[in-house]
Amino acid sequence: MDYEAFYRGRPVMITGGAGFIGSNLAHRLVQLGANVLLVDSLIPDYGGNLFNIRDIEDRVRMNIADVRQESTMSYLVRHVDVIFNLAGQVSHIDSMRDPYTDLEINCRSQLSILEACRRNNPGIKVVFAGTRQVYGKPEFLPVTEQHLVRPTDVNGINKVAGEYYHLVYNHVFNVRACSLRLTNIYGPRQLVKHNRQGFIGWFIRLAVEGRELQIYGDGSQLRDFVFVDDAADAFLRAGASDACNGEVFNVGGSEPVSHRDLVQLLLEVAGTGSARCVEWPAEKKAIDIGSFYADSAKFRAATGWQPRVGLREGLARTVAYYREHLPHYLEPGDPGAAPAS
Amino acid sequence: MDYEAFYRGRPVMITGGAGFIGSNLAHRLVQLGANVLLVDSLIPDYGGNLFNIRDIEDRVRMNIADVRQESTMSYLVRHVDVIFNLAGQVSHIDSMRDPYTDLEINCRSQLSILEACRRNNPGIKVVFAGTRQVYGKPEFLPVTEQHLVRPTDVNGINKVAGEYYHLVYNHVFNVRACSLRLTNIYGPRQLVKHNRQGFIGWFIRLAVEGRELQIYGDGSQLRDFVFVDDAADAFLRAGASDACNGEVFNVGGSEPVSHRDLVQLLLEVAGTGSARCVEWPAEKKAIDIGSFYADSAKFRAATGWQPRVGLREGLARTVAYYREHLPHYLEPGDPGAAPAS
């Protein structure tokens, strides 16, 4: 069956459903006619934002809950066929300041979800949002799934433990599961209210606001970027494919770009903002990994996925989104923020 | 400096100090003149046993505490130079029945210890007891540290997360730490009161009791075995060597042996017991990994360690120990158990 047709009328759950990737995936699933349940804790500092789902709020069910809460998850998993498991704490910096909270959100919560599936709905399928962070500083490029896992921060460790749980529950308890190790995802609906969740959203905000972007070092380090619609498409394909069960897959961009070139392109597309190279802050340098880009051939072979939105187009769509909606993505105390709804 | 001389008068802590490897290491450290603090929770089902340290109880300090307890660990780490970090839940089977407890003991507790060091004694050195389990089912033999980490059960996942924390705290916070990935350790003072902590201790008990040993399948799968005195020596060398910081090392036996040959040798050495091949129980088969043996060349190159006690001699010493002391290693309700002390 065509992977898009697979979702027509199908009950699915997205954890982290009001977040960046979760809400974009929800829009696509609504278009495909799925029966969508969003679960989000709306913890203030994280990426969940009800504005992200205002267009589709009448066509989804929104359940505010924390995935760490075992009894809630036990109930919610009963009537869905697929879980897109995107809830998590994604700040490297926060994980080094408060490793216990990161442990709770990225490890314990995954056990809650998987135990709920094992005991109440073992026929379910779970697609986990993994991360390139698990590889740490690469030994070779592009990075394949054969690269050693060597995380450089607590968040990377807890994310990989969460991923491994999925694989073990697949192998031992037949709860079908796989993990997509995402590289740098960008696009509309990303958290930009602080700069502790990766640099790309923050850079886009600064450009839109006409401010200065700081490039650490000489900006020569390489990264690959995936537009969020392409990331959502990867989740849809993985959720519909039993060829993915028990496996991990890189989901990365079509070609690497240096920080410097990324910033140049972004400023050109935006027409506002400026850039300057600065020294590495010590705290960030300690957990930096140099250049990174992923080889996604394994996932392409399994599902036919490939990124369709080029960097220039993706940046243009993202800049246009924040030009229109930025006030909804600022802290309530920020002078430019939208009034609370 | 000679690694043994390094410990003269030196304050050291062993977590899991009343357990199998911890107590054997404590005996050696006492001989070397170290100032030894043992920390153990003495949780009934685990390996801590005060009988293990009766010979040295006047020459060590014993502090009963749970390594998950943050304030306790914050206090205890202040005045020691080296932590041998051996506390943990080691049953694969239990971890699949109750993954949350395994998470607490093998992940959260490691964060407690490392946060305590980071905040109160960053000049400390920590040697973590890792495990070959992290490799899962091997892709090649012997297994080197370049083999992918792919645990097959929840315990293996949590143990590797605990190990990764040590490496990150070494790299980011300069809390010097390394991990020894131990294969199958055997010898005096091992838990034998139930069979959920690996088969070798259990087999030795059955042989000593003159009972029947069950070999799963045809017994052709290979393993490597390390006598506990050699494992203790590995910890001493790693604790004294800054060449080990930030690294993981396999610590395995000198040559692989099949289950069948191991049992034959054990029965010959013991002169009691019998053996029979039986079908694999489904629960165990689901998490079995086939043959496994490790390449320890990296650790040998870094520290000069090599195993000195051969399998026949090690088994003979272990059998002699349990012939004399078995009642102290049985459940209180067991007819052969020693009276509670």
Interface residues (C-beta under 8 A of the other chain):
Chain A: M96 P99 Y100 L103 C107 R108 L111 E115 Q146 L148 V149 R150 P151 T152 D153 V154 G156 I157 N158 V160 A161 Y164 Y165 L167 V168 H171 V172 A286 I287
Chain B: M96 P99 Y100 L103 C107 R108 L111 E115 Q146 L148 V149 R150 P151 T152 D153 V154 G156 I157 N158 V160 A161 Y164 Y165 L167 V168 H171 V172 A286 I287
